[in-house]
Amino acid sequence: MKSGKTIAVIGLLLVLMAVLGFGIGNIQDRMNQVRAAKRLTETAPLRNAPPVVAFTTVALGGFRGLVADWLWLRLTRLQEQGSYFEMVQLASWIVKLQPRFTGAAAFLAWNMAYNISVSFTSFEDRWRWVRKGIELIRDEALEYNPGDPELYKELAWIYYHKLGAYMDDANRYYKQELAREMIRVFGKYPPNWSALASAPLTEAQLYRALADKPGFKAFLRQHDWSFEEFERAFRKANGFPEAVAKQIENAPWKDTVEECLRRRWIQLRYKLDPARIARLNAKYGPLDWRLPEAHAIYWASLGLETADEQVNIACERVTFQALTNAFKTGRLIYLKDVDYLEMSPNIGLVDAVNASYLAAMKKHKGNQSVYAAYENFLVDAVVVLYTFGQQKKAKEYLEKARKMYSNKKYRKSLDQFALDELAKDMALASPQQAQGTVRGYLLQCCYSLAIGEIDRAAAFERIAHKIWLKYMRQIGKSTYVRRRLPPYAQMKQNAVQESFKRFPKELAARLRLALEQADGAFLGVSPDSLRKKPSASAAIPGAVKP
């Protein structure tokens, strides 16, 4: 009898515990909603955390801080000793032990990307540590704190400053490695962002999308692949594996499956949402997502959605600075046959950059740093647009500078202003300095011609000639003979000869082919003309003949 009562009491207690657990769970969900809605915490409540994070945040309780402190001390000692590789795991553990301590994650990522990376001489080693810093924020800290604007700002800054700027000797290597990585992920460039945004993201969604395009499951069974194994093979081959490419070529499911796999690669591995990318392209213009500036803008835009005033202006600053860099060097030229990457101005972004500055100035009135940065942008805009033959647009931006700023230099004509900026103090330059400036533009001209950028090549040659003329007119009659430059035709021929020697073999061959195809019409230089003795002089308006 007692046994029956005991069982009944235990059963009643179990039911009561289940009811209480269910009620507490509902109340906890409501509390989490209130906390998020009222912004009572800096980030959204932690959800769907990995088991190790759930264990450390609940089971260890207050001891988490002690363990994290010990790991910090251990990490500091390792860095002092130059033992860096264990630090990656320690940093990951610290983030897991204190997932809400986002300042720690930001510092650890910065330390890897900036301090540890530059302790290595190998650019490959440096890039490995910069990537570790990016991944610590992107793949771990933001996974636990998806609403923390400080993390977005720090991640955007690493892309903009560490990868995009020129402070690190390895910056060009970083840009090239990021570009090569993104080229593999995107496949053909630019991809159809709208199609990727609407592509299936999960295996279940894919099979539903293939309801009227059968055959994919049978294909996987035929080759004894699971979906995950096929996805790994796809990523390894940067597309459909060569062994089955012909079989897949005419399959009705090919495009749908590829879009699904590309979206998963972009969104699950690199945390880039194609829908957001499409929106940013619509807002700013065709950003090149193979370059770091576009990534900086992406993460800064996420930070702006939840940022307070201080972080807000930091994210805005990253945005318009990254846009400015994208305007100046934000178009990638990729020569697949020689595996060579080069950055060029993306002049189509100029109006978007201008609008971004104006919006920031309106929002933060009286902020002198934004005001000064806008002036620098206007100068750059005029010069870049002028250099690339956009005289009408360059004049429009010079007029903006005249209206906004009182500096007398903005009252000059467009030609005078642009040339003065391109060749500052040319009248005081030594012949060696002036010759070096002209030669630099001519070498850029030859390089652009070699990579097929005809308009760019013509722009550089035009500027080289104008600077040569400007210098020759300004040196004065009394010093003309001893300060004059070699004839311009001779300088062009010398630049082409130097390019043949300095360029990689494949690029030199491309330059020779381009000159041969032009048959001497382009730039007045052909391989045949290089064997001819250049004329002794060239007419210089307003100059004294020797």
C-alpha positions in Angstrom: 0.0 0.0 0.0 2.8 2.3 0.9 4.6 1.4 -2.2 1.5 2.4 -4.3 1.3 5.8 -2.5 5.0 6.4 -3.0 4.7 5.7 -6.8 1.7 8.0 -7.0 3.6 10.8 -5.1 6.6 10.4 -7.4 4.4 10.4 -10.5 2.6 13.6 -9.2 6.0 15.2 -8.6 7.2 14.3 -12.0 4.0 15.8 -13.6 4.4 18.9 -11.5 8.0 19.3 -12.5 7.1 18.9 -16.2 4.4 21.5 -15.8 6.7 23.9 -14.0 9.5 23.2 -16.5 7.1 24.0 -19.4 5.9 27.1 -17.6 9.4 28.3 -16.8 10.4 27.7 -20.4 7.5 29.9 -21.7 8.3 32.6 -19.2 12.0 32.5 -20.2 11.1 32.9 -23.8 8.8 35.9 -23.0 11.6 37.4 -20.9 14.1 36.9 -23.7 11.7 38.7 -26.1 11.3 41.6 -23.6 15.1 41.8 -23.2 15.6 42.0 -26.9 12.7 44.4 -27.6 13.6 46.7 -24.7 17.4 46.4 -25.5 18.1 45.4 -21.9 21.2 43.5 -23.1 23.8 44.4 -25.6 23.0 41.4 -27.8 20.2 39.0 -28.4 19.9 36.1 -25.9 22.2 33.2 -26.7 20.4 30.6 -28.8 21.4 27.4 -30.6 24.9 27.5 -29.0 27.2 24.5 -29.5 27.2 22.0 -26.6 30.6 23.2 -25.4 29.3 26.8 -25.1 26.1 25.6 -23.4 28.2 23.7 -20.9 30.6 26.5 -20.2 27.9 29.1 -19.8 25.7 27.1 -17.6 27.6 24.3 -15.8 30.7 26.2 -14.9 28.7 29.2 -13.6 30.9 31.8 -12.0 34.0 29.7 -12.5 34.0 30.6 -16.1 35.7 33.9 -15.4 38.5 32.2 -13.4 39.2 29.7 -16.2 39.1 32.5 -18.8 41.5 34.6 -16.6 43.9 31.7 -16.5 43.7 31.3 -20.2 44.4 35.0 -20.7 47.6 34.7 -18.6 48.6 31.6 -20.5 48.0 33.4 -23.8 50.0 36.4 -22.8 53.0 34.2 -21.8 52.9 32.3 -25.1 52.9 35.6 -27.0 55.9 36.9 -25.1 57.7 33.6 -25.8 56.8 33.7 -29.5 54.8 30.5 -29.3 51.9 31.6 -31.4 50.2 28.5 -32.7 48.6 27.3 -29.4 47.2 30.8 -29.1 44.6 30.1 -31.8 43.0 27.4 -29.6 43.2 29.5 -26.5 41.5 32.4 -28.1 38.7 30.1 -29.3 38.3 28.7 -25.7 38.2 32.2 -24.3 35.4 33.2 -26.7 33.5 30.1 -25.8 34.0 30.5 -22.0 32.8 34.1 -22.2 30.7 34.4 -25.3 29.2 37.7 -24.1 32.6 39.4 -23.5 32.8 40.7 -27.1 35.6 43.1 -26.2 37.8 40.1 -25.6 37.0 38.6 -29.0 37.6 41.9 -30.7 41.0 42.3 -29.0 42.1 38.8 -29.7 41.2 39.1 -33.4 43.0 42.4 -33.6 46.0 40.9 -31.9 46.2 38.1 -34.4 45.6 40.2 -37.5 48.0 43.1 -36.5 50.5 42.1 -33.8 51.2 38.4 -34.4 51.0 38.6 -38.2 53.8 41.2 -38.6 56.1 39.1 -36.4 56.5 36.8 -39.4 58.5 37.7 -42.5 56.7 35.3 -44.8 53.7 36.9 -46.5 52.0 33.5 -46.5 52.4 33.2 -42.7 51.1 36.7 -42.2 48.0 36.0 -44.3 47.3 32.9 -42.2 47.2 35.0 -39.0 45.1 37.8 -40.6 42.6 35.1 -41.6 42.6 33.7 -38.1 41.6 37.1 -36.7 38.8 37.5 -39.3 37.5 34.0 -38.5 37.5 34.5 -34.8 35.0 37.3 -35.1 33.1 36.2 -38.1 32.8 32.5 -37.4 32.7 32.4 -33.6 32.1 35.7 -31.8 29.3 36.8 -34.1 27.8 33.4 -34.0 27.1 33.9 -30.3 26.4 37.7 -30.6 24.7 38.3 -33.9 23.5 41.8 -32.8 26.7 43.3 -31.5 27.7 46.3 -33.6 31.2 46.5 -32.0 32.1 43.2 -33.6 30.8 44.2 -37.0 32.8 47.4 -36.8 36.0 45.6 -35.8 35.6 43.0 -38.6 34.9 45.8 -41.2 38.0 47.6 -40.0 40.2 44.6 -40.5 39.0 44.2 -44.1 39.3 48.0 -44.8 42.5 48.8 -43.0 44.6 45.6 -42.8 43.6 44.2 -46.2 42.6 47.2 -48.2 45.1 49.9 -47.0 48.8 50.0 -47.7 50.2 50.0 -44.2 51.4 46.4 -44.2 54.2 45.3 -46.6 52.1 42.3 -47.4 48.9 44.2 -48.2 49.1 43.3 -51.9 49.5 39.6 -51.1 46.4 39.8 -48.8 44.4 41.4 -51.6 45.5 38.7 -54.1 44.8 35.8 -51.7 41.3 37.2 -50.8 40.6 37.7 -54.5 41.7 34.2 -55.5 39.6 32.8 -52.6 36.5 34.7 -53.8 37.1 33.8 -57.4 36.9 30.1 -56.4 33.7 30.7 -54.4 31.8 32.8 -57.0 32.8 30.8 -60.0 32.0 33.1 -62.9 32.1 36.8 -62.0 29.9 38.6 -61.4 27.4 36.0 -60.4 23.7 36.5 -60.6 23.2 37.8 -57.1 19.4 37.7 -57.3 19.4 34.1 -58.5 21.8 33.1 -55.6 19.6 34.9 -53.1 16.6 32.9 -54.1 18.5 29.6 -54.5 17.8 26.7 -52.0 20.0 26.9 -48.9 19.3 23.5 -47.3 19.3 20.0 -48.8 15.6 19.7 -48.1 14.9 23.0 -49.9 17.0 21.8 -52.9 15.0 18.6 -53.3 11.8 20.6 -53.2 13.1 22.9 -55.9 14.0 19.9 -58.0 10.5 18.4 -57.9 10.0 19.0 -61.6 13.7 18.3 -62.5 14.4 14.7 -61.4 17.6 12.9 -61.6 19.9 14.4 -59.0 19.2 11.8 -56.3 19.8 9.1 -58.8 23.1 10.8 -59.9 24.3 10.8 -56.2 23.4 7.1 -55.8 25.1 6.2 -59.0 28.4 7.6 -57.7 27.8 6.5 -54.1 27.9 10.1 -52.9 26.0 11.7 -50.0 25.0 15.3 -50.5 27.7 16.4 -48.1 30.3 14.4 -49.9 29.3 15.8 -53.3 29.4 19.4 -51.8 33.0 18.8 -50.6 34.0 17.5 -54.0 32.3 20.6 -55.6 34.3 22.9 -53.4 37.6 21.1 -53.9 37.2 21.2 -57.7 35.8 24.8 -57.7 32.8 23.5 -59.5 31.5 20.1 -60.6 34.2 17.5 -60.4 35.9 17.0 -63.8 35.2 13.2 -63.7 31.4 13.8 -63.9 31.4 17.2 -65.6 30.3 15.8 -69.0 27.5 13.7 -67.4 26.2 16.8 -65.6 26.5 19.2 -68.6 23.0 18.7 -70.0 21.3 17.6 -66.7 18.0 19.5 -66.1 19.0 20.0 -62.5 22.5 21.4 -63.1 21.9 25.1 -62.7 19.6 24.7 -59.6 22.2 22.5 -57.9 25.1 24.7 -58.7 23.3 27.8 -57.4 22.4 25.9 -54.2 26.0 24.9 -53.7 27.4 28.3 -54.5 25.0 30.0 -52.1 25.8 27.5 -49.3 29.5 28.1 -49.9 29.1 31.9 -49.8 26.6 32.1 -47.0 27.5 29.2 -44.7 31.3 29.3 -45.1 31.9 33.1 -45.5 28.7 34.4 -43.8 27.8 36.6 -46.8 24.1 36.8 -47.6 23.6 37.2 -51.4 20.4 39.1 -50.8 22.3 41.8 -48.8 25.0 41.9 -51.4 22.3 42.6 -54.1 20.9 45.4 -51.9 24.3 47.0 -51.4 25.1 46.8 -55.1 21.7 48.5 -55.8 22.5 51.2 -53.2 26.2 51.9 -54.1 26.7 50.5 -57.5 28.6 47.5 -58.8 31.0 46.7 -55.9 33.7 44.2 -56.6 33.2 41.4 -54.1 36.5 39.9 -54.8 38.2 42.8 -53.1 38.4 43.8 -49.4 36.6 47.1 -49.7 33.3 45.5 -50.5 33.6 43.1 -47.5 34.3 46.1 -45.3 31.1 47.8 -46.5 29.1 44.6 -46.0 30.1 44.2 -42.3 29.9 47.9 -41.5 26.3 47.9 -42.9 25.4 45.2 -40.5 26.9 47.2 -37.6 24.9 50.3 -38.6 21.6 48.4 -38.0 22.2 48.2 -34.2 24.9 50.7 -33.5 24.8 53.4 -30.9 26.1 56.9 -31.7 29.8 56.2 -31.1 29.9 52.9 -33.1 27.5 54.4 -35.6 29.9 57.0 -36.8 32.8 54.5 -36.7 30.8 52.2 -39.1 29.9 55.1 -41.3 33.5 56.2 -41.4 34.5 52.7 -42.5 31.8 52.7 -45.1 32.7 56.0 -46.9 36.4 55.3 -46.5 36.0 51.9 -48.0 33.8 53.3 -50.8 36.5 55.9 -51.5 39.1 53.2 -51.8 36.7 51.1 -54.0 36.3 54.1 -56.3 40.1 54.6 -56.6 41.2 50.9 -56.8 38.0 48.8 -56.5 37.9 47.0 -59.8 39.8 43.8 -60.2 41.5 42.9 -63.5 42.2 39.2 -63.5 44.3 37.5 -66.2 43.5 33.8 -65.8 46.1 32.6 -68.4 49.0 34.3 -66.4 47.3 34.0 -63.0 47.8 37.7 -62.3 45.7 40.2 -60.5 45.6 44.0 -60.7 43.4 46.6 -59.2 42.0 49.6 -61.1 39.6 52.5 -60.4 35.9 51.7 -60.3 34.8 55.2 -61.5 31.1 54.0 -61.6 31.0 54.4 -57.8 31.9 58.1 -57.6 28.3 59.3 -57.1 27.6 56.7 -54.4 30.8 57.8 -52.5 29.7 61.4 -52.7 26.2 60.6 -51.4 27.7 58.6 -48.5 29.9 61.5 -47.5 27.0 64.0 -47.7 24.7 61.8 -45.7 27.4 61.4 -42.9 28.0 65.2 -42.9 24.3 65.9 -42.6 23.9 63.4 -39.8 27.0 64.5 -37.9 27.1 68.2 -38.4 30.2 69.9 -37.2 32.4 66.8 -37.4 35.6 68.2 -38.9 37.1 64.8 -39.7 34.2 63.9 -42.0 34.4 67.4 -43.5 38.1 67.2 -44.2 37.8 63.6 -45.5 35.1 64.8 -48.0 37.5 67.5 -49.3 40.2 64.9 -49.9 37.7 62.7 -51.7 36.7 65.6 -54.0 40.3 66.2 -55.0 40.8 62.5 -55.7 37.6 62.3 -57.6 38.6 65.2 -59.9 42.0 63.7 -60.6 40.9 60.1 -61.1 38.0 61.1 -63.4 40.3 63.5 -65.4 43.0 60.8 -65.7 40.5 58.3 -67.2 39.0 60.7 -69.7 35.9 61.7 -67.8 36.3 65.4 -68.3 32.6 66.3 -67.9 32.3 64.4 -64.6 35.6 65.7 -63.4 34.4 69.3 -64.0 31.2 68.5 -62.0 33.3 67.4 -59.0 35.6 70.4 -59.3 32.5 72.6 -59.1 31.4 70.8 -55.9 34.7 71.6 -54.4 34.4 75.2 -55.4 31.0 75.5 -53.7 32.0 73.7 -50.5 35.6 74.9 -49.8 37.3 78.3 -50.1 40.8 77.2 -51.2 42.0 79.2 -54.2 43.2 76.1 -56.0 39.6 75.1 -56.8 39.3 78.3 -58.9 41.7 77.0 -61.5 40.6 75.5 -64.8 40.1 71.7 -64.8 43.3 71.1 -66.8 45.4 73.3 -64.6 43.9 71.8 -61.4 44.3 68.2 -62.4 47.8 68.6 -63.8 48.9 70.5 -60.7 47.6 67.7 -58.5 49.2 65.0 -60.7 52.5 66.8 -60.9 52.8 69.0 -57.8 55.8 71.3 -57.9 56.8 70.2 -61.3 58.4 73.6 -62.0 60.7 73.0 -59.1 61.4 69.4 -59.9 64.8 68.2 -61.0 65.1 66.7 -64.5 65.4 63.3 -62.8 62.2 63.8 -60.8 60.3 65.0 -63.8 61.6 62.2 -66.0 60.7 59.7 -63.3 57.1 61.0 -63.1 56.6 60.8 -66.9 58.3 57.4 -67.1 56.0 56.1 -64.3 52.9 57.0 -66.3 54.3 55.5 -69.5 55.1 52.2 -67.7 51.6 52.2 -66.3 50.4 52.8 -69.9 52.4 49.8 -71.2 51.2 47.6 -68.3 47.5 48.5 -69.0 48.0 47.8 -72.7 49.5 44.4 -71.9 46.4 43.4 -69.8 44.0 44.6 -72.4 42.9 47.8 -70.7 43.1 50.0 -73.8 41.2 53.0 -72.4 43.3 52.9 -69.3 46.5 52.8 -71.3 45.4 55.7 -73.4 44.6 57.7 -70.2 48.0 57.1 -68.7 49.8 58.0 -72.0 47.7 61.2 -72.3 48.7 62.3 -68.7 52.4 61.4 -69.3 52.4 63.6 -72.4 50.6 66.5 -70.6 53.1 66.4 -67.7 56.0 66.3 -70.1 54.6 69.4 -71.9 53.9 71.1 -68.6 57.5 70.6 -67.3 59.1 71.6 -70.6 57.1 74.8 -70.7 57.8 75.7 -67.1 61.6 75.2 -66.9 62.3 78.6 -68.4 64.6 79.8 -71.3 67.7 80.3 -69.2 67.8 76.7 -67.9 66.1 75.0 -70.9 69.2 73.3 -72.3 70.5 71.8 -69.0 67.0 70.9 -67.5 65.2 69.6 -70.6 63.8 66.1 -70.8 64.6 63.6 -73.6 62.2 63.8 -76.6 58.8 62.4 -75.7 58.9 59.9 -78.5 62.2 58.6 -77.2 60.8 58.3 -73.7 57.9 56.2 -75.0 60.2 53.9 -76.8 62.4 53.5 -73.8 59.4 52.7 -71.6 58.3 50.0 -73.9 61.8 48.5 -74.0 62.0 48.6 -70.2 58.5 46.9 -70.0 59.7 44.1 -72.2 62.6 43.5 -69.7 60.7 44.0 -66.4 57.4 42.3 -67.1 56.9 38.6 -66.5 57.3 36.6 -69.7 53.6 36.2 -70.4 52.9 39.9 -69.9 55.7 40.9 -72.1 54.4 38.7 -74.8 50.9 40.3 -74.4 52.4 43.8 -74.8 54.3 42.8 -77.9 51.2 41.3 -79.4 49.1 44.4 -78.6 51.6 46.6 -80.3 51.8 44.4 -83.3 48.0 44.3 -83.6 47.9 48.0 -83.4 50.4 48.2 -86.2 52.0 51.2 -84.7 48.8 53.2 -84.5 48.4 52.9 -80.8 50.6 55.4 -78.9 52.8 55.8 -82.0 54.9 52.9 -80.8 55.3 49.4 -82.5 58.0 46.7 -82.2 59.4 47.9 -85.6 59.7 51.5 -84.4 61.8 50.4 -81.4 64.5 49.4 -83.8 64.5 52.9 -85.4 66.5 55.8 -84.1 64.1 58.3 -82.4 63.9 61.8 -83.7 66.2 64.3 -82.0 63.5 66.6 -80.8 59.8 67.3 -80.8 57.9 70.5 -81.1 57.1 72.0 -77.8 54.6 74.9 -77.9 56.2 77.9 -76.2 59.6 76.3 -75.7 62.9 77.4 -76.9 64.6 75.1 -79.4 68.1 74.0 -78.4 
